[in-house]
Amino acid sequence: MKSSLIKIGNSKGIRINSGIIKECGLDNEIEIKVVDKKLIIEAVKEPRANWNKSFKKMHKSNDDILLIENSNAFDKDWEW
């Protein structure tokens, strides 16, 4: 699909067909990158979006053991 740059003040903009916007899952906020002189526009990824899936996978493979010792040895020095 060809498109033209649109003048917006001192900048330029691009019109994107609504079908393309829906297909790509774009919303008001997007990620824009330049890779090898190509403009890449992507939907913003939700932080920690796949964590739950990863945690379940870790649990199934018994890879969810706490790596840092959970010691309360210092508690005796505190007055609660």
N, C-alpha and C positions, 0 to 999 in steps of 0.2 A: 504494500500500500504506500503510495506517495502522499506527502502532505507538504504544506508550506509553513515557514516560520511566520509568526504574527508579531507585529511590533506592539509592545506593551511598555510605554514610557521609554526608558533607556535600555530596556531588555527585550528579549524575544520570547515568544511562547509557542507551544505546539498544541493543536487541537487533536484530541484522541477520541475516536469513535466510541460511543457508549458500549457497544458490544465487546470491544477490546478491553475496556475498563472492567466490565463484569467478568469476562473470561480470565483476566489476570488477577482478579480479586483486589483491585485498587480501591482505595478510599481517599479521604481528604489528605492524608499524609502518606508520602511515598519516599522510597530510597532512590537516589540518582547516583550513578557511578559512570565513570569513563574507563573503558577497558579496551586497549588496542585501538584507540581512536573511534570507539563505538560507544554510543550513549545507551546505558542500560537503566531502565526504570522498573522497579520492583515494589510490590506491596511491602509495607513495614512488617517485619516479623515480630510477633509477640514475644517479649522476654520470657524465658523459661517455658515456652510453649510445649516442648516435648519432654519435659522433665518427668512427668508422671509415667509416661510410656517407658522411659529409660529406667526409672526406679523399679517398675514391675519386672523388666527384663533382668535387672541386677538381682532382684529377689529370687527369681526363678533359677538363676545360675549360682545362687549362694554367694554372690559377690557384694552383699550389702552389709558386711561386717564393719563395725566402727573401727577406723584406722587409728584414731587417737584415743589413748586410754582415758576413760571417763572417771577420773579419780577425784574423790572429795577429801583427800588427805589434808588439805590446807584448811578444811572447815574447823578443825579443832582450835585453830588460832583465832577464829572469829568469835565475837560475842554477838549472838543473834538476839 
